[in-house]
Amino acid sequence: MLPIATIPACQALALLGLCATLMACAVPAAGPPRADSRPVPAAGSNNARNALNWVGSYEGLLPCAGCPAVRTRLTLEATGGYELRMQPHDRTGQPDVTRGAFT
């Protein structure tokens, strides 16, 4: 390795920047928990099914290639059932209805 005195200033500065970047990316050693850390819930205890209020109806217009839009209504039940109603926006009559269960 060359002594620092023989390395041009721009290369020395680049080397110093590289060392600083690598030191900033280093993983800190494990220590006592920080005061602002919170315990992580056990796997499976907190998920979208029990953490969110998702029961209800969701509706809107979805894009369609062969019509202006498709009026869509999805109803989710607490028992795990659903009902999906779809009807082209420019047509009247009964919508297509699909019922089922989800997990």
KOLPADO-198489 format. One line per field, with one value per residue (C-alpha): x, y, z; residue number from 1; residue in one letter. Coordinates in Angstrom, 1 decimal, padded with zeros to 4 digits. Each point is the difference from the previous one (the first is absolute). Layout:
BEGIN
px (X|...)
py (Y|...)
pz (Z|...)
resi (NUM|...)
resn (A|...)
// end
This chain:
BEGIN
px (000.0|001.2|000.6|-002.7|002.4|000.4|-003.8|-001.5|-002.3|-003.1|000.6|000.6|-003.3|-001.8|001.5|-001.0|-003.6|-000.2|001.2|-002.6|-002.7|000.9|000.2|-003.5|-001.4|001.4|-002.5|000.1|000.9|-002.9|-000.6|-002.7|-003.5|-000.6|-002.6|-002.2|000.0|-003.2|-000.4|-000.8|-003.4|000.2|-000.4|-003.7|-001.3|-000.4|-001.2|-002.3|-003.0|000.2|001.8|-002.1|-003.7|-000.6|-003.6|-002.3|-000.7|002.5|-001.2|001.2|000.5|002.7|001.5|-001.4|001.4|-003.4|-002.2|000.4|000.5|-001.2|-002.0|001.4|-001.1|001.9|-001.6|002.2|-001.7|001.5|-000.7|002.4|-002.6|000.0|-002.3|001.3|-002.5|001.2|-002.0|001.1|-000.6|-002.0|-002.4|-003.1|-001.3|001.3|003.8|002.2|000.1|002.7|-000.1|002.6|002.3|003.5|002.7)
py (000.0|003.5|002.5|002.6|002.8|-001.5|-000.4|003.0|002.1|-000.9|-003.7|000.4|002.0|-002.7|-002.7|001.9|000.3|-003.7|-000.9|002.4|-001.5|-003.6|000.9|001.6|-003.2|-002.2|-001.9|001.2|-002.5|-001.5|001.8|000.7|000.8|003.6|001.9|000.5|-003.6|-002.0|-003.8|-001.8|-001.9|-003.7|-001.4|-000.5|002.1|003.2|-000.1|001.8|-002.1|001.1|003.3|001.8|000.8|-001.5|-001.2|001.9|000.9|001.6|001.3|001.9|000.1|-002.2|000.5|-002.1|-000.6|-000.5|002.4|003.4|-001.7|-002.8|000.9|-002.3|-000.7|-002.3|-000.9|-001.7|-001.7|-000.7|-003.7|-000.3|000.3|002.4|001.2|001.6|001.9|001.2|001.8|002.0|003.7|000.6|-003.0|-000.5|-003.3|-002.4|000.1|-003.1|-001.3|-002.2|-001.3|-002.0|-000.3|001.4|-000.9)
pz (000.0|-000.8|002.7|000.2|-001.0|-003.5|-000.6|-001.9|002.1|-002.1|000.4|003.8|000.3|-002.0|002.2|003.2|-001.4|-000.8|003.5|001.6|-002.1|000.9|003.7|-000.2|-001.5|002.7|002.2|003.6|002.6|002.0|003.2|002.5|-001.6|-000.7|002.0|-003.0|-001.1|000.2|000.3|-003.2|000.2|-000.4|-003.5|-000.8|002.8|-002.0|-003.6|-002.3|001.1|003.7|-000.3|-002.6|-000.2|-003.5|000.3|-002.3|-003.6|-002.4|-003.3|-003.0|-003.8|-001.5|-003.5|-002.8|-003.5|-001.7|002.0|001.8|003.4|002.2|003.2|002.7|003.5|002.4|003.3|002.6|003.0|003.4|-000.4|-003.0|-002.7|-002.9|-002.8|-003.2|-002.2|-003.4|-002.7|-003.1|000.8|-003.2|000.4|002.0|001.4|002.6|000.8|000.0|003.6|001.4|003.6|001.8|003.0|000.6|002.4)
resi (1|2|3|4|5|6|7|8|9|10|11|12|13|14|15|16|17|18|19|20|21|22|23|24|25|26|27|28|29|30|31|32|33|34|35|36|37|38|39|40|41|42|43|44|45|46|47|48|49|50|51|52|53|54|55|56|57|58|59|60|61|62|63|64|65|66|67|68|69|70|71|72|73|74|75|76|77|78|79|80|81|82|83|84|85|86|87|88|89|90|91|92|93|94|95|96|97|98|99|100|101|102|103)
resn (M|L|P|I|A|T|I|P|A|C|Q|A|L|A|L|L|G|L|C|A|T|L|M|A|C|A|V|P|A|A|G|P|P|R|A|D|S|R|P|V|P|A|A|G|S|N|N|A|R|N|A|L|N|W|V|G|S|Y|E|G|L|L|P|C|A|G|C|P|A|V|R|T|R|L|T|L|E|A|T|G|G|Y|E|L|R|M|Q|P|H|D|R|T|G|Q|P|D|V|T|R|G|A|F|T)
// end
